[in-house]
Amino acid sequence: MEFLRTLWRDTSGQSMAEYGLLTALIALACVAGVKLLGQTLAGKISELEQQIGG
């Protein structure tokens, strides 16, 4: 029974799971940001091309 109590109170693996989730959320935000920025840049380049007459 003492072993189960020790396992229940042990939080050493918890921080690794939190770091993993945080890393995944940061990666997802980076991918979304790059995708949005890429679409915006493509639109701006297209507008510039039309203004130049290309």
Z-matrix of the N, CA and C atoms (Angstrom, degrees):
N
C 1 1.442
C 2 1.528 1 111.10
N 3 1.314 2 116.25 1 -36.26
C 4 1.477 3 120.65 2 178.85
C 5 1.528 4 110.60 3 -62.83
N 6 1.320 5 116.38 4 -35.05
C 7 1.470 6 120.71 5 178.52
C 8 1.533 7 111.14 6 -62.21
N 9 1.331 8 116.20 7 -41.93
C 10 1.464 9 120.09 8 178.91
C 11 1.527 10 111.50 9 -66.31
N 12 1.323 11 116.99 10 -37.85
C 13 1.461 12 120.16 11 176.47
C 14 1.516 13 110.97 12 -63.67
N 15 1.315 14 115.89 13 -40.66
C 16 1.462 15 120.40 14 179.08
C 17 1.526 16 110.64 15 -63.78
N 18 1.320 17 116.79 16 -43.56
C 19 1.463 18 120.02 17 178.07
C 20 1.524 19 111.58 18 -63.95
N 21 1.326 20 117.37 19 -38.98
C 22 1.458 21 122.00 20 -178.44
C 23 1.525 22 111.18 21 -65.15
N 24 1.325 23 116.91 22 -36.65
C 25 1.462 24 121.54 23 -177.28
C 26 1.523 25 112.87 24 -87.23
N 27 1.305 26 118.17 25 -14.85
C 28 1.467 27 122.08 26 -177.88
C 29 1.519 28 109.64 27 -72.61
N 30 1.333 29 116.93 28 122.31
C 31 1.468 30 121.99 29 -178.66
C 32 1.520 31 111.99 30 -117.50
N 33 1.310 32 118.26 31 15.56
C 34 1.467 33 120.40 32 -175.73
C 35 1.526 34 112.24 33 -65.93
N 36 1.306 35 119.19 34 -36.01
C 37 1.458 36 121.58 35 179.40
C 38 1.520 37 112.94 36 -80.07
N 39 1.286 38 116.38 37 -16.32
C 40 1.458 39 121.04 38 -177.89
C 41 1.523 40 111.40 39 -64.33
N 42 1.309 41 117.64 40 -41.07
C 43 1.460 42 119.95 41 -177.77
C 44 1.530 43 111.14 42 -66.18
N 45 1.316 44 118.15 43 -34.68
C 46 1.463 45 120.46 44 178.18
C 47 1.526 46 110.89 45 -65.20
N 48 1.304 47 116.84 46 -39.37
C 49 1.466 48 119.98 47 177.61
C 50 1.525 49 110.30 48 -65.43
N 51 1.310 50 116.42 49 -40.35
C 52 1.465 51 119.98 50 178.40
C 53 1.527 52 110.92 51 -64.48
N 54 1.318 53 117.43 52 -42.22
C 55 1.465 54 120.62 53 177.29
C 56 1.525 55 110.99 54 -62.44
N 57 1.313 56 116.05 55 -39.17
C 58 1.461 57 119.87 56 178.38
C 59 1.518 58 111.80 57 -63.77
N 60 1.318 59 116.92 58 -44.12
C 61 1.468 60 120.43 59 178.30
C 62 1.518 61 111.27 60 -65.49
N 63 1.326 62 116.73 61 -41.23
C 64 1.456 63 120.59 62 179.30
C 65 1.529 64 111.03 63 -64.11
N 66 1.317 65 116.89 64 -41.22
C 67 1.460 66 120.94 65 177.84
C 68 1.524 67 110.94 66 -63.99
N 69 1.310 68 117.34 67 -40.75
C 70 1.464 69 120.63 68 178.95
C 71 1.525 70 111.03 69 -64.99
N 72 1.324 71 117.57 70 -40.55
C 73 1.467 72 120.55 71 179.37
C 74 1.529 73 111.23 72 -67.18
N 75 1.327 74 117.08 73 -39.11
C 76 1.462 75 120.51 74 177.65
C 77 1.522 76 110.26 75 -65.15
N 78 1.324 77 117.09 76 -42.95
C 79 1.464 78 120.67 77 178.44
C 80 1.521 79 110.92 78 -62.46
N 81 1.309 80 117.64 79 -41.01
C 82 1.462 81 121.86 80 178.55
C 83 1.527 82 110.88 81 -63.76
N 84 1.323 83 117.00 82 -41.82
C 85 1.465 84 120.87 83 177.81
C 86 1.527 85 110.93 84 -64.49
N 87 1.326 86 117.71 85 -39.34
C 88 1.472 87 121.28 86 178.16
C 89 1.523 88 111.04 87 -64.28
N 90 1.311 89 117.49 88 -43.99
C 91 1.461 90 121.28 89 179.85
C 92 1.524 91 110.10 90 -63.13
N 93 1.327 92 116.61 91 -44.08
C 94 1.463 93 120.35 92 179.25
C 95 1.528 94 110.82 93 -64.20
N 96 1.325 95 117.21 94 -40.51
C 97 1.458 96 121.18 95 179.24
C 98 1.516 97 112.56 96 -65.10
N 99 1.312 98 116.78 97 -43.60
C 100 1.462 99 120.73 98 179.21
C 101 1.527 100 110.43 99 -65.48
N 102 1.309 101 116.80 100 -40.20
C 103 1.472 102 120.15 101 178.97
C 104 1.523 103 110.91 102 -64.04
N 105 1.317 104 117.04 103 -44.95
C 106 1.462 105 121.42 104 179.41
C 107 1.528 106 110.42 105 -65.25
N 108 1.317 107 116.59 106 -44.42
C 109 1.456 108 121.03 107 179.60
C 110 1.521 109 111.02 108 -64.19
N 111 1.316 110 117.28 109 -38.60
C 112 1.460 111 121.54 110 178.37
C 113 1.516 112 112.03 111 -62.94
N 114 1.324 113 116.47 112 -42.70
C 115 1.462 114 119.71 113 178.84
C 116 1.522 115 111.19 114 -66.67
N 117 1.318 116 117.01 115 -38.90
C 118 1.460 117 121.06 116 179.24
C 119 1.526 118 110.23 117 -65.65
N 120 1.322 119 116.71 118 -44.10
C 121 1.461 120 120.07 119 179.26
C 122 1.519 121 111.63 120 -64.90
N 123 1.313 122 117.01 121 -39.13
C 124 1.462 123 119.99 122 178.69
C 125 1.526 124 110.34 123 -62.34
N 126 1.325 125 116.83 124 -40.62
C 127 1.462 126 120.61 125 178.07
C 128 1.520 127 111.97 126 -65.16
N 129 1.328 128 116.75 127 -41.82
C 130 1.465 129 120.62 128 179.94
C 131 1.532 130 110.98 129 -66.40
N 132 1.310 131 117.26 130 -40.44
C 133 1.465 132 120.91 131 178.74
C 134 1.522 133 109.87 132 -65.37
N 135 1.324 134 117.05 133 -39.40
C 136 1.461 135 121.06 134 178.09
C 137 1.532 136 110.93 135 -63.94
N 138 1.336 137 117.25 136 -42.04
C 139 1.461 138 120.85 137 176.87
C 140 1.523 139 111.19 138 -62.42
N 141 1.301 140 116.42 139 -43.21
C 142 1.461 141 121.64 140 179.56
C 143 1.528 142 110.61 141 -63.41
N 144 1.302 143 116.72 142 -41.14
C 145 1.457 144 121.86 143 178.74
C 146 1.528 145 110.51 144 -61.81
N 147 1.322 146 116.92 145 -42.37
C 148 1.466 147 120.64 146 178.77
C 149 1.520 148 111.43 147 -66.53
N 150 1.307 149 117.99 148 -37.31
C 151 1.455 150 121.62 149 179.64
C 152 1.529 151 111.28 150 -68.65
N 153 1.310 152 116.09 151 -35.89
C 154 1.472 153 119.86 152 178.72
C 155 1.528 154 110.43 153 -71.30
N 156 1.315 155 116.03 154 -31.86
C 157 1.446 156 120.33 155 178.80
C 158 1.518 157 111.85 156 105.01
N 159 1.309 158 115.78 157 24.38
C 160 1.457 159 120.64 158 -178.05
C 161 1.442 160 111.91 159 -88.06
